[in-house]
Amino acid sequence: MAPQILPNYGPFDLKSAVVLITGGSSGIGQGLAEEFLKAGSTVIVTGRRESALKETQAKHPDLHIYVNDASKAEEREALSQWVVKEFPKVNVLVNNAGIMRSGPLSKETDWSARQSEIAINIEAPVHLMQLLTPHFLKQKEAAFINLSSGLGYVPCGTAPVYGGTKAFVHHFTMGSRFHYANSKIRVVEISPPSVKSNLGGGHDTGEETDVFCDHVFKRFAAGEAEIGFNFSEKARLAPRADNEKTSVGMWEKMAKGMPVFESEA
Ligand SMILES: NC(=O)c1ccc[n+]([C@@H]2O[C@H](COP(=O)([O-])OP(=O)(O)OC[C@H]3O[C@@H](n4cnc5c(N)ncnc54)[C@H](OP(=O)(O)O)[C@@H]3O)[C@@H](O)[C@H]2O)c1
């Protein structure tokens, strides 16, 4: 039988799950780590700042931490080797680490900063899935969970590169679901709306992080393959014309924040 684009995978054994979460020292990554810990899973979180990881671990002594920059290929290789050696039963990867950069492209002189947004949001999930696939295929069950965004469905003029990376994550995750269809690896997309976190330098607007994480975690545990919440739930299910209307509405609200280009013609 042909695989489905939105299967229900059925319940996941959370008690024996060993979960690697990239970027788990704040925001959604930390919230999901707490959900997995409550469910009895073993959890490892990564991030670039050791101090932030240690603060998170101080709140949750059972949490394992590993300093790692997911934007660098050699660090991703080191992470996958380390986790398989130290946690041979690792069977869940949450590709959560991500950044959002705004600001006019025309005023950018530092390509490396923009490139790292693309590297963290796109290269890291693809590479880490590639690196961990041989190990995950040996497990009784396994899951890749990728964090996209409502802005992957609804284009936003202030952060077109960010939205583009998240549209990639959405499309890549759907294709991967077919790619792994003949295996015991489930491929899940979690698509957040605006959630309070440090993203883009921090924002105190949007959904409460614990409410969002509790909601999406329950749906993951029940076997859902694509999970949104409020704005992003509506966007992921909406016809294109509706999302385009939302996009225009967002542009009108944010018009003052949009770059102004002076034509030389
Ligand atoms: N919050 C929202 O409104 C929202 C909406 C849609 C989608 N999302 C997505 O949800 C995910 C989590 O975002 P968040 O809102 O929770 O952001 P956040 O609060 O800024 O957390 C990001 C986490 O990732 C880590 N990180 C950043 N760059 C990294 C790198 N190169 N390597 C490893 N770790 C890195 C950060 O720690 P260090 O800085 O120490 O590395 C931090 O632990 C992202 O993929 C984001 O795009 C968020």
The ligand as a Gaussian input file, in Angstrom:
#p B3LYP/6-31G(d) Opt

LIG

0 1
 N        9.450000      31.057000      19.206000
 C        8.803000      31.245000      18.075000
 O        8.008000      32.194000      17.962000
 C        8.983000      30.272000      16.950000
 C        8.046000      30.295000      15.899000
 C        8.204000      29.409000      14.848000
 C        9.262000      28.508000      14.831000
 N       10.164000      28.497000      15.857000
 C       11.288000      27.556000      15.765000
 O       11.420000      26.830000      16.979000
 C       12.787000      26.476000      17.193000
 C       13.220000      26.890000      18.580000
 O       13.211000      28.290000      18.677000
 P       12.935000      29.102000      20.013000
 O       11.862000      30.058000      19.721000
 O       12.798000      28.183000      21.152000
 O       14.297000      29.949000      20.080000
 P       15.307000      30.270000      21.268000
 O       14.580000      30.538000      22.544000
 O       16.198000      31.321000      20.705000
 O       16.127000      28.915000      21.439000
 C       17.041000      28.479000      20.488000
 C       17.913000      27.405000      21.075000
 O       18.788000      26.955000      20.050000
 C       20.137000      27.120000      20.451000
 N       20.922000      27.415000      19.258000
 C       20.911000      28.521000      18.470000
 N       21.811000      28.398000      17.497000
 C       22.396000      27.198000      17.656000
 C       23.407000      26.500000      16.968000
 N       24.064000      27.025000      15.927000
 N       23.756000      25.268000      17.399000
 C       23.143000      24.728000      18.471000
 N       22.199000      25.331000      19.183000
 C       21.832000      26.558000      18.765000
 C       20.114000      28.234000      21.514000
 O       21.195000      28.147000      22.429000
 P       22.616000      28.881000      22.116000
 O       22.271000      30.289000      21.735000
 O       23.389000      28.772000      23.392000
 O       23.232000      28.119000      21.011000
 C       18.803000      27.893000      22.212000
 O       18.987000      26.832000      23.123000
 C       13.582000      27.163000      16.069000
 O       13.836000      26.244000      15.034000
 C       12.629000      28.245000      15.577000
 O       12.869000      28.609000      14.258000
 C       10.046000      29.358000      16.905000

